[in-house]
Amino acid sequence: MQHRGSADNEFSKDYIYYLERRIRELEAERSELRRELRRYRMEVDKLLSPPLIEAMVLSVLPDGRVVVKSSTGPNLVVNVSSNVDPSKLVPGAYVALNQRGSTIVEVLPEREDPYIRAMEVTERPKVTFDDIGGLEEQKRELYEAVILPLVKPEAFRELGIEPPKGVLLYGPPGCGKTLLAKAVASMSNATFIRVVASEFVHKYVGEGARIVREVFKLARKKAPSIIFIDEIDAIAAKRIDIGTSGEREIQRTLMQLLAELDGFDPLGDVKVIAATNRIDILDPALLRPGRFDRLIYVPPPDERGRLEIFKIHTKRMKLADDVDLGYLARITEGATGADIRAIVMEAGLAALRNNRRYVTMEDFLSAVEKVMKKRRRPYVDNPEYFESNPIAGVGESAVMHI
Ligand SMILES: Nc1ncnc2c1ncn2[C@@H]1O[C@H](COP(=O)(O)OP(=O)(O)OP(=O)(O)O)[C@@H](O)[C@H]1O
């Protein structure tokens, strides 16, 4: 570039323009670098500062302070920093507390509850009634009480009949209660939401009632849906006194469940199926009309049922010619569906251990011995326990045939 003009010490105009432009460019670059430096300083400060504590709002006191449940455990009464919008401090909102845990400094963005995320939600379960051996009467009852009202609510409206709001499946473990509920969801094209009632109160202490609310909210969002509440006795056992805070918590959770049940339309697109192994200890309040008013007993399979269950679980298995499923069904008196599945699996493993591609009768016989030896359960060995139960007849009034 030609720097000098015609006179001495005189710079060319072009050169001056060039230098001015360069200065402007460098100034812009400098302020960009300053901004970047500030950003990195803030990052470093954030990384070096003590962490904030996460908490959930339980309630707002009349004086403006807030009761929160902190992620570190205890419930705390805290102040609210002036930059926090008080209208966002609703029960259930997640907030950050300062490191002393005394003040809410930020309302955290809304997100799905971690428990709800962990819950079993199957948009379209694959099980159908054909995957369930025996239990014909139970399938028919569930078809009428849950599937039909979900798929043909107008037929019920026209006839002026109300289907049961909630169905309670009871009987010994491993006999197909969960399987039936899943099949009902799949056959009515509904989302299947499974919750275990004992987790309402044990896993998320102090939040049982809120979790119940969240479950129903999720069910409405994903409707049509079926909420399956397993082990309902954990929150619905009759109580002599409700002295301890743990018992009060269980009581609150049950109250919330009853309120949700009372508040919804039996012909709506959310259905509730509950299950228990301990119907004898249930609080009768749960079984009143308009709540779980249809009880269905799910017994251990009889010989025919066992044969069908053997057939279902060996469907995809290569069996040797000597395998006699009828004989296996005969010698497994007292086995549950879950036991039969275990027997089939055990027999399959034995074949695998022996490097065989097919399963023999001998594999099955030793599997029967192994599995049946392990189990001796009072309810299965004594089915009268359920049949003679004094409240086993509650809910018969809800029987309907269309
Ligand atoms: N009638 C059945 N037909 C086919 N398989 C069955 C049957 N009953 C049980 N099973 C097998 O046993 C497993 C456990 O059954 P399921 O979970 O439905 O029992 P449950 O009655 O809900 O028991 P729990 O009370 O322990 O929850 C099922 O996944 C299935 O593989």
PDBQT file of the ligand as one rigid body, heavy atoms in Angstrom, charges set to zero:
ROOT
HETATM    1  N1  LIG A 501     -53.799 -66.517  34.173  1.00  0.00    +0.000 N 
HETATM    2  C1  LIG A 501     -52.564 -66.324  33.713  1.00  0.00    +0.000 A 
HETATM    3  N2  LIG A 501     -52.249 -66.588  32.427  1.00  0.00    +0.000 NA
HETATM    4  C2  LIG A 501     -51.003 -66.421  31.958  1.00  0.00    +0.000 A 
HETATM    5  N3  LIG A 501     -49.976 -65.961  32.703  1.00  0.00    +0.000 NA
HETATM    6  C3  LIG A 501     -50.224 -65.668  33.989  1.00  0.00    +0.000 A 
HETATM    7  C4  LIG A 501     -51.527 -65.829  34.560  1.00  0.00    +0.000 A 
HETATM    8  N4  LIG A 501     -51.477 -65.439  35.846  1.00  0.00    +0.000 NA
HETATM    9  C5  LIG A 501     -50.205 -65.053  36.078  1.00  0.00    +0.000 A 
HETATM   10  N5  LIG A 501     -49.448 -65.193  34.981  1.00  0.00    +0.000 N 
HETATM   11  C6  LIG A 501     -48.002 -64.914  34.857  1.00  0.00    +0.000 C 
HETATM   12  O1  LIG A 501     -47.542 -64.478  36.119  1.00  0.00    +0.000 OA
HETATM   13  C7  LIG A 501     -47.039 -63.143  36.059  1.00  0.00    +0.000 C 
HETATM   14  C8  LIG A 501     -47.472 -62.392  37.292  1.00  0.00    +0.000 C 
HETATM   15  O2  LIG A 501     -48.860 -62.214  37.257  1.00  0.00    +0.000 OA
HETATM   16  P1  LIG A 501     -49.543 -60.856  37.694  1.00  0.00    +0.000 P 
HETATM   17  O3  LIG A 501     -48.504 -59.810  37.892  1.00  0.00    +0.000 OA
HETATM   18  O4  LIG A 501     -50.651 -60.537  36.776  1.00  0.00    +0.000 OA
HETATM   19  O5  LIG A 501     -50.095 -61.304  39.084  1.00  0.00    +0.000 OA
HETATM   20  P2  LIG A 501     -50.832 -60.455  40.175  1.00  0.00    +0.000 P 
HETATM   21  O6  LIG A 501     -52.075 -61.215  40.520  1.00  0.00    +0.000 OA
HETATM   22  O7  LIG A 501     -51.000 -59.056  39.723  1.00  0.00    +0.000 OA
HETATM   23  O8  LIG A 501     -49.817 -60.572  41.363  1.00  0.00    +0.000 OA
HETATM   24  P3  LIG A 501     -49.417 -59.512  42.491  1.00  0.00    +0.000 P 
HETATM   25  O9  LIG A 501     -50.550 -59.527  43.458  1.00  0.00    +0.000 OA
HETATM   26  O10 LIG A 501     -48.165 -60.137  43.028  1.00  0.00    +0.000 OA
HETATM   27  O11 LIG A 501     -49.195 -58.193  41.828  1.00  0.00    +0.000 OA
HETATM   28  C9  LIG A 501     -47.611 -62.571  34.790  1.00  0.00    +0.000 C 
HETATM   29  O12 LIG A 501     -46.756 -61.619  34.216  1.00  0.00    +0.000 OA
HETATM   30  C10 LIG A 501     -47.749 -63.783  33.886  1.00  0.00    +0.000 C 
HETATM   31  O13 LIG A 501     -46.545 -64.052  33.225  1.00  0.00    +0.000 OA
ENDROOT
TORSDOF 0
